């Protein structure tokens, strides 16, 4: 993965994925004679955050080594890495069934992390068929953190889930610049097969390089597994080699023969001294590490009442921005309750968090997905205070749900402002004169939209509830009324029929469930005990 700082760890060149090819290349990156590497300390901090998130043990002393091989993307003839003494070892990551692991793996599977090491990136190769390849040295020496898992994954689906979860962990602790879609994370997978049911050593492995999406990880493993199975079934042998994969292809392709580890001729890098990491730095980073996704999801489900699906979606969307937006709306809603002069409104609704999540994810999210955008999942464009104000009115029956949806759509469509005064919410739910839409403050914007469209809820009188209840009872099948009277309101399972008709009896959404039930009970002579 690419770690957060945009400076090469082995040189002093800036790095960027957006610069024109070969615009940011230091002498060492292009292996000019006499040039030497310089370790940039800023690259270490995101690397330590990543290792701690993966439950690794940070080594106080580590070293850099040279991995020798000859390929066009590495003009020095070696890559700087940490082979003998990496800076972090012996970690693990736990995958759950809701992470998308294979059914065969059950509810959970724990994957060991062998080591996490700092290393130097190589040049980007752009193939020009049939026989040319262009090299971009901008990313040579770019800060890479390589995470090496133990060979404990047995299903392509679980491998993809593992990469996806590692990406989420790294993004949560700000240890990666971008996701896989922008090249901030790449996966190399090693694939080997052996006969089922035979407790034998792992077979000869092949490596598939530079997979750039979660889907590519799963599909490439499936293709390589099938290829190796076919080779072995026909009596052939698997050669150790590096292979490539193109999204949408049905087969992997050989890139080059794989050298054995002995052939890499690892040796300590004489130009880079040992890396010493103090306990104080480790403790400080551990103490300030953000909450990890599993903890956040568990908290959303247990303390906020969200479904597991909604909690996972909230954490995953927009690189965490949607979760921050949800938290901000919750806080604004709590502040509005505290500012209310009505004691009844000051009480926290136990389901308010669920309401906020539903509107952030589904109502607001749905409107944003259908609006024109260059981004597949744009972040919310309505301020937290505006949405909180809308939900405050909804939860306290000043507007109906249908009205809230309409106002939300209008708020997203409203042009940017010219300041003008805005009315406040009428305390007695009576309409106020129409006023031009103002964006001076977001809660006033919502209030003004409701007022300008004459959408404040007009409560039904007691006489209207009684009249509606009589109408519903008169049109309901006699056997239903008879069963309710004989079995009682609480004991009869058919009261839902009456309530459903009552709630639909007024098409403008003004019927309140509690008052509707009271009116029905009164007409039927089944008052609460």
SETORDO-373557 format. One record per residue (C-alpha): residue in one letter; x, y, z; residue number from 0. Coordinates in Angstrom, 1 decimal, padded with zeros to 4 digits, always signed. Example, Ala and Ser with C-alpha at 12.3 -4.5 7.8 and 13.67 -1.06 7.14 Angstrom:
REM SETORDO-373557
NODE	a	+012.3	-004.5	+007.8	0
NODE	s	+013.7	-001.1	+007.1	1
REM end
This chain:
REM SETORDO-373557
NODE	x	+000.0	+000.0	+000.0	0
NODE	x	+001.0	+003.6	-000.4	1
NODE	x	+001.5	+005.2	+003.0	2
NODE	x	+000.2	+008.7	+003.7	3
NODE	x	+003.1	+011.2	+003.2	4
NODE	x	+003.9	+012.2	-000.4	5
NODE	x	+007.7	+012.0	-000.2	6
NODE	x	+009.8	+009.1	-001.3	7
NODE	x	+011.2	+007.1	+001.6	8
NODE	x	+014.5	+006.5	-000.2	9
NODE	x	+014.9	+010.0	-001.9	10
NODE	x	+013.8	+013.6	-001.4	11
NODE	x	+011.5	+013.7	-004.5	12
NODE	x	+007.8	+014.6	-004.1	13
NODE	x	+005.4	+012.0	-005.3	14
NODE	x	+002.0	+012.3	-007.0	15
NODE	x	-000.2	+010.0	-009.0	16
NODE	x	-001.5	+012.9	-011.0	17
NODE	x	+001.8	+014.4	-012.4	18
NODE	x	+002.9	+013.9	-015.9	19
NODE	x	+005.2	+010.9	-016.4	20
NODE	x	+008.8	+011.3	-015.1	21
NODE	x	+008.1	+014.8	-013.7	22
NODE	x	+009.2	+014.0	-010.1	23
NODE	x	+012.3	+011.8	-010.2	24
NODE	x	+015.2	+012.2	-007.9	25
NODE	x	+018.7	+011.1	-008.9	26
NODE	x	+018.5	+008.0	-006.6	27
NODE	x	+015.2	+007.0	-008.2	28
NODE	x	+016.8	+006.7	-011.6	29
NODE	x	+019.9	+005.0	-010.1	30
NODE	x	+022.4	+007.8	-011.2	31
NODE	x	+025.9	+006.9	-010.1	32
NODE	x	+026.9	+008.3	-006.8	33
NODE	x	+023.3	+009.0	-005.6	34
NODE	x	+022.3	+007.6	-002.2	35
NODE	x	+019.0	+007.0	-000.5	36
NODE	x	+017.7	+009.1	+002.4	37
NODE	x	+015.0	+007.8	+004.8	38
NODE	x	+012.1	+010.2	+005.2	39
NODE	x	+010.9	+009.8	+008.8	40
NODE	x	+007.4	+011.0	+008.0	41
NODE	x	+006.7	+007.7	+006.2	42
NODE	x	+007.2	+005.8	+009.4	43
NODE	x	+004.1	+007.2	+011.3	44
NODE	x	+001.4	+005.8	+009.0	45
NODE	x	+003.3	+002.6	+008.8	46
NODE	x	+003.2	+002.2	+012.6	47
NODE	x	-000.5	+003.0	+012.6	48
NODE	x	-001.1	+000.3	+010.0	49
NODE	x	+000.9	-002.3	+012.0	50
NODE	x	-000.9	-001.5	+015.2	51
NODE	x	-004.3	-001.7	+013.5	52
NODE	x	-003.2	-005.2	+012.4	53
NODE	x	-002.3	-006.1	+016.0	54
NODE	x	+001.4	-006.5	+015.1	55
NODE	x	+004.4	-006.3	+017.4	56
NODE	x	+006.5	-003.3	+016.6	57
NODE	x	+010.2	-004.1	+016.6	58
NODE	x	+012.4	-001.5	+018.4	59
NODE	x	+015.2	-002.1	+015.9	60
NODE	x	+014.8	-003.1	+012.2	61
NODE	x	+017.0	-002.8	+009.2	62
NODE	x	+016.8	-002.2	+005.4	63
NODE	x	+018.0	-004.8	+002.9	64
NODE	x	+018.6	-005.0	-000.8	65
NODE	x	+016.6	-007.4	-002.9	66
NODE	x	+018.5	-008.0	-006.1	67
NODE	x	+016.8	-008.7	-009.4	68
NODE	x	+017.1	-007.3	-012.9	69
NODE	x	+014.0	-005.8	-014.5	70
NODE	x	+013.4	-002.6	-016.4	71
NODE	x	+011.2	-001.0	-013.6	72
NODE	x	+014.1	-001.1	-011.2	73
NODE	x	+017.2	+000.5	-012.8	74
NODE	x	+019.5	+000.0	-009.7	75
NODE	x	+019.2	-003.7	-010.0	76
NODE	x	+017.9	-004.0	-006.5	77
NODE	x	+014.9	-002.9	-004.4	78
NODE	x	+015.2	-001.6	-000.9	79
NODE	x	+013.0	-003.6	+001.5	80
NODE	x	+013.1	-005.2	+005.0	81
NODE	x	+013.7	-008.9	+004.6	82
NODE	x	+015.7	-010.0	+007.6	83
NODE	x	+014.4	-007.6	+010.3	84
NODE	x	+011.1	-006.0	+009.4	85
NODE	x	+009.8	-003.2	+011.7	86
NODE	x	+006.6	-005.2	+012.6	87
NODE	x	+005.8	-008.9	+013.0	88
NODE	x	+003.3	-011.4	+014.3	89
NODE	x	-000.1	-009.7	+013.8	90
NODE	x	-003.5	-010.9	+012.8	91
NODE	x	-006.8	-009.8	+011.3	92
NODE	x	-010.2	-011.3	+012.2	93
NODE	x	-012.8	-011.7	+009.4	94
NODE	x	-016.5	-012.3	+010.2	95
NODE	x	-019.3	-013.7	+008.1	96
NODE	x	-020.6	-010.2	+007.6	97
NODE	x	-017.3	-009.3	+006.0	98
NODE	x	-018.1	-011.6	+003.1	99
NODE	x	-016.0	-014.6	+003.8	100
NODE	x	-016.8	-018.0	+002.2	101
NODE	x	-019.6	-020.1	+003.8	102
NODE	x	-017.0	-022.9	+004.3	103
NODE	x	-015.1	-020.7	+006.7	104
NODE	x	-018.0	-020.4	+009.1	105
NODE	x	-018.7	-017.4	+011.3	106
NODE	x	-015.1	-016.2	+011.7	107
NODE	x	-011.7	-016.8	+010.5	108
NODE	x	-008.4	-015.4	+011.8	109
NODE	x	-005.6	-014.7	+009.3	110
NODE	x	-002.1	-014.3	+010.6	111
NODE	x	+000.1	-011.4	+009.6	112
NODE	x	+003.6	-012.7	+009.1	113
NODE	x	+005.2	-009.2	+008.9	114
NODE	x	+004.8	-005.6	+007.9	115
NODE	x	+007.7	-004.0	+006.1	116
NODE	x	+008.8	-000.7	+004.6	117
NODE	x	+010.0	-000.9	+001.0	118
NODE	x	+010.7	+001.0	-002.1	119
NODE	x	+008.2	+001.1	-005.0	120
NODE	x	+009.2	+000.4	-008.6	121
NODE	x	+008.5	+002.3	-011.8	122
NODE	x	+005.1	+002.0	-013.4	123
NODE	x	+005.2	+000.0	-016.6	124
NODE	x	+002.8	+001.0	-019.4	125
NODE	x	+002.7	-001.7	-022.1	126
NODE	x	+002.6	-000.5	-025.8	127
NODE	x	+001.8	-003.6	-027.9	128
NODE	x	+003.2	-005.4	-029.6	129
NODE	x	+006.7	-005.1	-028.2	130
NODE	x	+007.2	-001.7	-026.4	131
NODE	x	+006.9	-000.7	-022.8	132
NODE	x	+007.0	+002.8	-021.4	133
NODE	x	+008.4	+003.5	-017.9	134
NODE	x	+007.2	+006.2	-015.5	135
NODE	x	+009.7	+006.7	-012.6	136
NODE	x	+007.5	+009.1	-010.6	137
NODE	x	+006.6	+006.5	-008.0	138
NODE	x	+010.0	+004.9	-007.7	139
NODE	x	+010.9	+005.0	-004.0	140
NODE	x	+007.3	+006.0	-003.2	141
NODE	x	+006.6	+005.0	+000.4	142
NODE	x	+005.2	+001.4	+000.4	143
NODE	x	+004.2	-000.7	+003.4	144
NODE	x	+004.0	-004.3	+002.4	145
NODE	x	+001.7	-006.5	+004.5	146
NODE	x	+002.4	-010.2	+004.3	147
NODE	x	-000.2	-012.7	+005.4	148
NODE	x	+000.4	-016.3	+006.4	149
NODE	x	-000.9	-019.0	+003.9	150
NODE	x	-004.1	-019.5	+005.9	151
NODE	x	-006.7	-018.4	+003.3	152
NODE	x	-008.4	-021.3	+001.4	153
NODE	x	-011.1	-019.6	-000.6	154
NODE	x	-011.0	-016.8	-003.2	155
NODE	x	-014.0	-015.1	-001.6	156
NODE	x	-012.3	-015.0	+001.8	157
NODE	x	-009.1	-013.6	+000.2	158
NODE	x	-011.1	-010.8	-001.4	159
NODE	x	-012.8	-010.1	+002.0	160
NODE	x	-009.4	-010.0	+003.6	161
NODE	x	-008.1	-007.4	+001.2	162
NODE	x	-011.3	-005.3	+001.6	163
NODE	x	-011.0	-005.4	+005.4	164
NODE	x	-007.3	-004.5	+005.4	165
NODE	x	-008.2	-001.5	+003.2	166
NODE	x	-010.9	-000.4	+005.6	167
NODE	x	-008.5	-000.7	+008.5	168
NODE	x	-005.8	+001.3	+006.8	169
NODE	x	-008.3	+004.0	+005.8	170
NODE	x	-009.7	+004.2	+009.3	171
NODE	x	-006.2	+005.0	+010.8	172
NODE	x	-005.2	+007.3	+008.0	173
NODE	x	-002.4	+005.0	+006.9	174
NODE	x	-003.2	+005.0	+003.2	175
NODE	x	-003.5	+007.9	+000.8	176
NODE	x	-006.3	+006.5	-001.4	177
NODE	x	-008.2	+003.2	-002.0	178
NODE	x	-007.6	+000.5	-004.6	179
NODE	x	-009.6	+002.4	-007.2	180
NODE	x	-007.0	+005.2	-007.3	181
NODE	x	-003.9	+002.9	-006.9	182
NODE	x	-003.3	+003.6	-003.2	183
NODE	x	-003.5	-000.1	-002.5	184
NODE	x	-002.4	-003.0	-004.6	185
NODE	x	-002.5	-006.7	-003.9	186
NODE	x	-000.1	-009.5	-004.9	187
NODE	x	-001.6	-012.9	-004.4	188
NODE	x	+000.2	-016.3	-004.1	189
NODE	x	-001.8	-019.2	-005.3	190
NODE	x	-001.1	-023.0	-004.8	191
NODE	x	-003.3	-026.0	-004.9	192
NODE	x	-003.2	-029.5	-003.3	193
NODE	x	-005.4	-032.5	-003.3	194
NODE	x	-008.4	-032.3	-001.1	195
NODE	x	-008.4	-034.5	+002.0	196
NODE	x	-004.6	-035.1	+001.9	197
NODE	x	-002.6	-033.4	+004.7	198
NODE	x	+000.3	-032.6	+002.5	199
NODE	x	+002.6	-029.6	+002.1	200
NODE	x	+001.4	-026.7	+000.1	201
NODE	x	+002.0	-027.0	-003.6	202
NODE	x	+004.3	-024.9	-005.8	203
NODE	x	+003.0	-021.4	-005.7	204
NODE	x	+002.7	-018.7	-008.4	205
NODE	x	+002.4	-015.0	-007.7	206
NODE	x	-000.1	-012.7	-009.5	207
NODE	x	+001.1	-009.1	-009.3	208
NODE	x	-000.6	-005.7	-009.0	209
NODE	x	-004.3	-006.5	-008.6	210
NODE	x	-006.1	-003.2	-008.3	211
NODE	x	-009.6	-004.1	-007.1	212
NODE	x	-011.4	-006.4	-004.7	213
NODE	x	-013.1	-008.1	-007.6	214
NODE	x	-009.8	-008.6	-009.4	215
NODE	x	-008.4	-010.4	-006.3	216
NODE	x	-011.2	-012.9	-006.3	217
NODE	x	-011.4	-013.4	-010.0	218
NODE	x	-007.7	-013.8	-010.5	219
NODE	x	-007.4	-016.4	-007.8	220
NODE	x	-010.3	-018.4	-009.3	221
NODE	x	-008.7	-018.3	-012.7	222
NODE	x	-005.3	-019.4	-011.4	223
NODE	x	-006.7	-022.1	-009.2	224
NODE	x	-008.6	-023.5	-012.2	225
NODE	x	-005.4	-023.4	-014.3	226
NODE	x	-003.2	-025.1	-011.8	227
NODE	x	-005.9	-027.8	-011.2	228
NODE	x	-006.1	-028.5	-014.9	229
NODE	x	-002.3	-028.7	-015.2	230
NODE	x	-002.0	-031.1	-012.3	231
NODE	x	-005.0	-033.2	-013.4	232
NODE	x	-003.3	-033.7	-016.9	233
NODE	x	-000.1	-034.9	-015.2	234
NODE	x	+001.9	-031.6	-015.6	235
NODE	x	+003.8	-029.7	-012.9	236
NODE	x	+003.4	-026.1	-011.7	237
NODE	x	+006.3	-023.8	-012.4	238
NODE	x	+007.2	-021.1	-009.9	239
NODE	x	+006.5	-017.9	-011.9	240
NODE	x	+005.0	-014.4	-011.8	241
NODE	x	+001.7	-014.1	-013.6	242
NODE	x	-000.5	-011.2	-014.6	243
NODE	x	-004.3	-010.7	-014.7	244
NODE	x	-006.5	-008.4	-016.7	245
NODE	x	-010.0	-007.6	-015.4	246
NODE	x	-012.6	-009.6	-017.4	247
NODE	x	-010.1	-012.2	-018.6	248
NODE	x	-010.6	-015.9	-018.0	249
NODE	x	-007.0	-016.9	-017.6	250
NODE	x	-003.8	-015.5	-015.9	251
NODE	x	-000.8	-015.0	-018.2	252
NODE	x	+002.9	-015.6	-017.5	253
NODE	x	+005.0	-012.5	-017.1	254
NODE	x	+008.3	-014.0	-016.1	255
NODE	x	+009.9	-016.9	-014.4	256
NODE	x	+010.0	-016.6	-010.6	257
NODE	x	+013.4	-016.6	-009.0	258
NODE	x	+013.8	-018.5	-005.8	259
NODE	x	+014.3	-016.4	-002.6	260
NODE	x	+018.0	-017.5	-002.6	261
NODE	x	+018.5	-016.0	-006.0	262
NODE	x	+017.4	-012.6	-004.7	263
NODE	x	+020.7	-012.4	-002.9	264
NODE	x	+019.4	-010.3	+000.1	265
NODE	x	+022.0	-008.3	+001.9	266
NODE	x	+021.9	-005.4	+004.4	267
NODE	x	+021.8	-002.0	+002.6	268
NODE	x	+025.1	-000.3	+003.4	269
NODE	x	+023.7	+003.2	+002.8	270
NODE	x	+020.8	+003.1	+005.2	271
NODE	x	+021.4	+002.6	+009.0	272
NODE	x	+019.1	+000.6	+011.3	273
NODE	x	+015.7	+001.9	+012.1	274
NODE	x	+015.2	+002.6	+015.8	275
NODE	x	+011.7	+003.1	+017.1	276
NODE	x	+011.2	+004.2	+020.7	277
NODE	x	+008.6	+003.0	+023.1	278
NODE	x	+007.3	+006.5	+023.6	279
NODE	x	+006.5	+006.9	+019.9	280
NODE	x	+004.7	+003.5	+019.8	281
NODE	x	+002.7	+004.3	+023.0	282
NODE	x	+001.7	+007.8	+021.7	283
NODE	x	+000.5	+006.4	+018.3	284
NODE	x	-001.4	+003.6	+020.0	285
NODE	x	-003.1	+006.0	+022.4	286
NODE	x	-004.2	+008.3	+019.6	287
NODE	x	-005.2	+005.6	+017.2	288
NODE	x	-008.8	+006.2	+015.8	289
NODE	x	-011.5	+003.7	+016.5	290
NODE	x	-011.3	+000.7	+014.2	291
NODE	x	-014.2	-000.3	+011.9	292
NODE	x	-015.2	-003.4	+013.9	293
NODE	x	-015.5	-001.4	+017.1	294
NODE	x	-017.5	+001.3	+015.3	295
NODE	x	-019.9	-001.2	+013.8	296
NODE	x	-020.4	-003.0	+017.1	297
NODE	x	-021.1	+000.3	+018.8	298
NODE	x	-023.6	+001.4	+016.1	299
NODE	x	-025.5	-001.9	+016.4	300
NODE	x	-025.4	-002.2	+020.2	301
NODE	x	-025.7	+001.4	+021.4	302
NODE	x	-027.5	+003.1	+018.5	303
NODE	x	-029.9	+000.3	+017.5	304
NODE	x	-028.8	+000.1	+013.9	305
NODE	x	-029.0	-003.1	+011.8	306
NODE	x	-025.7	-004.7	+011.0	307
NODE	x	-026.2	-004.0	+007.4	308
NODE	x	-026.8	-000.3	+007.9	309
NODE	x	-023.9	+000.0	+010.4	310
NODE	x	-021.5	-001.6	+007.9	311
NODE	x	-022.8	+000.6	+005.1	312
NODE	x	-022.5	+003.8	+007.2	313
NODE	x	-018.8	+002.9	+008.1	314
NODE	x	-017.9	+002.0	+004.5	315
NODE	x	-019.4	+004.9	+002.5	316
NODE	x	-017.4	+007.9	+001.3	317
NODE	x	-014.2	+006.9	+003.1	318
NODE	x	-015.8	+007.5	+006.5	319
NODE	x	-017.3	+010.9	+005.6	320
NODE	x	-020.9	+009.5	+005.7	321
NODE	x	-020.3	+008.2	+009.3	322
NODE	x	-019.0	+011.7	+010.3	323
NODE	x	-022.1	+013.2	+008.8	324
NODE	x	-024.3	+010.9	+010.7	325
NODE	x	-022.6	+011.7	+014.0	326
NODE	x	-022.9	+015.5	+013.2	327
NODE	x	-026.7	+015.1	+012.5	328
NODE	x	-027.1	+013.2	+015.8	329
NODE	x	-025.3	+016.0	+017.7	330
NODE	x	-027.3	+018.7	+016.0	331
NODE	x	-030.6	+016.9	+016.8	332
NODE	x	-029.5	+016.5	+020.5	333
NODE	x	-028.8	+020.3	+020.6	334
NODE	x	-032.2	+021.1	+019.1	335
NODE	x	-033.9	+019.0	+021.8	336
NODE	x	-031.9	+020.7	+024.5	337
NODE	x	-032.9	+024.2	+023.1	338
NODE	x	-036.6	+023.4	+023.0	339
NODE	x	-038.9	+025.1	+025.6	340
NODE	x	-041.3	+022.1	+025.5	341
NODE	x	-040.4	+019.6	+028.2	342
NODE	x	-041.9	+016.8	+026.0	343
NODE	x	-039.5	+017.6	+023.2	344
NODE	x	-036.5	+017.6	+025.5	345
NODE	x	-036.8	+013.9	+026.1	346
NODE	x	-034.5	+011.8	+023.9	347
NODE	x	-036.4	+009.4	+021.5	348
NODE	x	-034.8	+006.0	+021.8	349
NODE	x	-035.3	+005.5	+018.1	350
NODE	x	-033.9	+008.8	+017.0	351
NODE	x	-030.5	+007.3	+016.0	352
NODE	x	-032.2	+004.8	+013.8	353
NODE	x	-034.2	+007.6	+012.2	354
NODE	x	-031.1	+009.6	+011.6	355
NODE	x	-029.3	+006.6	+010.0	356
NODE	x	-032.3	+005.8	+007.8	357
NODE	x	-032.4	+009.3	+006.4	358
NODE	x	-028.7	+009.7	+006.0	359
NODE	x	-028.4	+006.3	+004.2	360
NODE	x	-031.6	+005.8	+002.4	361
NODE	x	-033.6	+009.0	+002.0	362
NODE	x	-030.7	+011.4	+001.5	363
NODE	x	-028.5	+008.7	+000.0	364
NODE	x	-031.2	+007.8	-002.5	365
NODE	x	-031.6	+011.4	-003.7	366
NODE	x	-027.9	+011.8	-004.1	367
NODE	x	-027.6	+008.6	-006.1	368
NODE	x	-030.2	+009.8	-008.6	369
NODE	x	-028.8	+013.3	-008.9	370
NODE	x	-026.2	+014.0	-011.7	371
NODE	x	-022.6	+013.6	-010.4	372
NODE	x	-019.2	+012.6	-011.5	373
NODE	x	-018.8	+010.6	-008.3	374
NODE	x	-020.6	+007.2	-007.9	375
NODE	x	-021.3	+007.9	-004.3	376
NODE	x	-021.1	+011.6	-003.5	377
NODE	x	-021.0	+012.8	+000.1	378
NODE	x	-024.1	+014.5	+001.5	379
NODE	x	-024.5	+018.1	+000.3	380
NODE	x	-027.1	+019.2	+003.0	381
NODE	x	-025.6	+020.5	+006.2	382
NODE	x	-026.1	+018.4	+009.3	383
NODE	x	-028.1	+021.2	+011.0	384
NODE	x	-030.5	+021.3	+008.0	385
NODE	x	-031.2	+017.6	+008.1	386
NODE	x	-031.4	+017.6	+012.0	387
NODE	x	-034.0	+020.4	+011.8	388
NODE	x	-036.1	+018.4	+009.3	389
NODE	x	-036.0	+015.3	+011.5	390
NODE	x	-036.7	+017.3	+014.6	391
NODE	x	-040.0	+018.5	+013.0	392
NODE	x	-040.8	+015.0	+011.8	393
NODE	x	-040.1	+013.3	+015.2	394
NODE	x	-042.4	+015.9	+017.0	395
NODE	x	-045.2	+015.6	+014.5	396
NODE	x	-045.0	+019.0	+013.0	397
NODE	x	-044.7	+017.5	+009.5	398
NODE	x	-045.5	+014.1	+008.0	399
NODE	x	-043.0	+011.7	+006.6	400
NODE	x	-044.3	+012.4	+003.1	401
NODE	x	-043.7	+016.1	+003.7	402
NODE	x	-040.2	+015.5	+005.1	403
NODE	x	-039.2	+013.6	+001.9	404
NODE	x	-040.6	+016.5	-000.2	405
NODE	x	-038.8	+019.1	+001.8	406
NODE	x	-035.5	+017.2	+001.6	407
NODE	x	-035.7	+017.0	-002.2	408
NODE	x	-036.5	+020.7	-002.3	409
NODE	x	-033.6	+021.5	+000.0	410
NODE	x	-031.1	+019.7	-002.2	411
NODE	x	-032.5	+021.4	-005.3	412
NODE	x	-032.5	+024.9	-003.8	413
NODE	x	-030.1	+027.4	-005.4	414
NODE	x	-027.4	+029.0	-003.4	415
NODE	x	-028.5	+031.9	-001.3	416
NODE	x	-029.0	+035.4	-001.1	417
NODE	x	-029.4	+036.3	+002.5	418
NODE	x	-032.8	+037.2	+003.8	419
NODE	x	-034.7	+036.8	+007.0	420
NODE	x	-036.4	+033.5	+007.7	421
NODE	x	-039.3	+032.6	+010.0	422
NODE	x	-038.9	+030.3	+012.9	423
NODE	x	-041.1	+027.2	+013.5	424
NODE	x	-044.5	+028.2	+014.6	425
NODE	x	-045.0	+026.9	+018.2	426
NODE	x	-048.6	+026.1	+017.6	427
NODE	x	-048.2	+024.5	+014.2	428
NODE	x	-050.1	+027.4	+012.5	429
NODE	x	-048.9	+028.5	+009.1	430
NODE	x	-047.0	+031.8	+008.7	431
NODE	x	-046.9	+034.0	+005.6	432
NODE	x	-044.9	+032.7	+002.6	433
NODE	x	-041.3	+034.0	+002.7	434
NODE	x	-038.6	+033.6	+000.0	435
NODE	x	-036.2	+030.7	+000.6	436
NODE	x	-033.1	+031.8	+002.6	437
NODE	x	-029.9	+030.0	+003.1	438
NODE	x	-028.7	+032.3	+005.8	439
NODE	x	-028.9	+029.5	+008.4	440
NODE	x	-029.8	+025.9	+007.6	441
NODE	x	-032.5	+025.3	+010.1	442
NODE	x	-034.2	+028.5	+008.9	443
NODE	x	-033.9	+027.2	+005.3	444
NODE	x	-035.9	+024.1	+006.2	445
NODE	x	-038.5	+026.1	+008.1	446
NODE	x	-038.8	+028.5	+005.2	447
NODE	x	-039.3	+025.7	+002.7	448
NODE	x	-042.0	+024.1	+004.8	449
NODE	x	-043.7	+027.5	+005.2	450
NODE	x	-043.4	+028.6	+001.6	451
NODE	x	-045.0	+025.3	+000.5	452
NODE	x	-047.7	+025.5	+003.2	453
NODE	x	-046.6	+022.0	+004.5	454
NODE	x	-046.9	+022.4	+008.3	455
NODE	x	-049.0	+019.7	+009.7	456
NODE	x	-052.5	+020.7	+010.8	457
NODE	x	-053.5	+018.4	+013.7	458
NODE	x	-056.9	+016.7	+013.4	459
NODE	x	-059.5	+017.6	+016.1	460
NODE	x	-061.0	+015.0	+018.4	461
NODE	x	-064.3	+015.2	+016.5	462
NODE	x	-062.5	+014.4	+013.2	463
NODE	x	-060.8	+011.3	+014.8	464
NODE	x	-064.2	+010.1	+016.1	465
NODE	x	-065.9	+010.6	+012.8	466
NODE	x	-063.1	+008.8	+011.0	467
NODE	x	-063.2	+005.9	+013.5	468
NODE	x	-066.9	+005.5	+013.0	469
NODE	x	-066.5	+005.5	+009.2	470
NODE	x	-063.7	+002.9	+009.4	471
NODE	x	-065.7	+000.6	+011.7	472
NODE	x	-068.8	+000.9	+009.5	473
NODE	x	-066.9	-000.2	+006.4	474
NODE	x	-065.0	-003.0	+008.1	475
NODE	x	-066.1	-006.6	+007.8	476
NODE	x	-068.6	-007.4	+010.7	477
NODE	x	-066.6	-010.5	+011.7	478
NODE	x	-063.6	-008.4	+012.4	479
NODE	x	-065.5	-006.0	+014.6	480
NODE	x	-067.2	-009.0	+016.4	481
NODE	x	-063.8	-010.7	+017.1	482
NODE	x	-062.3	-007.5	+018.5	483
NODE	x	-065.3	-006.9	+020.8	484
NODE	x	-065.3	-010.5	+022.0	485
NODE	x	-061.5	-011.0	+022.5	486
NODE	x	-060.6	-007.5	+023.5	487
NODE	x	-058.3	-005.0	+021.9	488
NODE	x	-055.1	-006.5	+023.3	489
NODE	x	-056.2	-010.1	+022.8	490
NODE	x	-057.3	-009.9	+019.2	491
NODE	x	-054.9	-010.2	+016.3	492
NODE	x	-057.3	-008.3	+014.0	493
NODE	x	-056.9	-004.8	+015.4	494
NODE	x	-054.2	-004.2	+012.8	495
NODE	x	-056.9	-004.2	+010.1	496
NODE	x	-058.7	-001.4	+011.9	497
NODE	x	-055.6	+000.6	+012.6	498
NODE	x	-054.4	+000.2	+009.0	499
NODE	x	-057.6	+001.6	+007.6	500
NODE	x	-057.6	+004.4	+010.2	501
NODE	x	-054.1	+005.5	+009.3	502
NODE	x	-054.9	+005.5	+005.6	503
NODE	x	-058.3	+007.1	+006.1	504
NODE	x	-056.8	+010.6	+005.8	505
NODE	x	-054.6	+010.8	+002.8	506
NODE	x	-052.5	+013.8	+004.0	507
NODE	x	-050.7	+011.8	+006.7	508
NODE	x	-052.3	+013.8	+009.6	509
NODE	x	-053.5	+010.7	+011.5	510
NODE	x	-051.4	+010.0	+014.6	511
NODE	x	-051.3	+006.3	+015.7	512
NODE	x	-051.9	+006.9	+019.4	513
NODE	x	-054.9	+009.1	+018.9	514
NODE	x	-056.3	+006.8	+016.2	515
NODE	x	-056.2	+003.9	+018.6	516
NODE	x	-057.9	+005.9	+021.3	517
NODE	x	-060.7	+007.0	+018.9	518
NODE	x	-061.3	+003.4	+017.8	519
NODE	x	-061.4	+002.1	+021.3	520
NODE	x	-063.8	+004.8	+022.3	521
NODE	x	-066.2	+004.1	+019.5	522
NODE	x	-066.0	+000.3	+020.2	523
NODE	x	-066.4	+000.8	+024.0	524
NODE	x	-063.0	-000.8	+024.6	525
NODE	x	-061.3	+001.9	+026.6	526
NODE	x	-057.9	+001.1	+028.2	527
NODE	x	-058.1	-000.4	+031.6	528
REM end
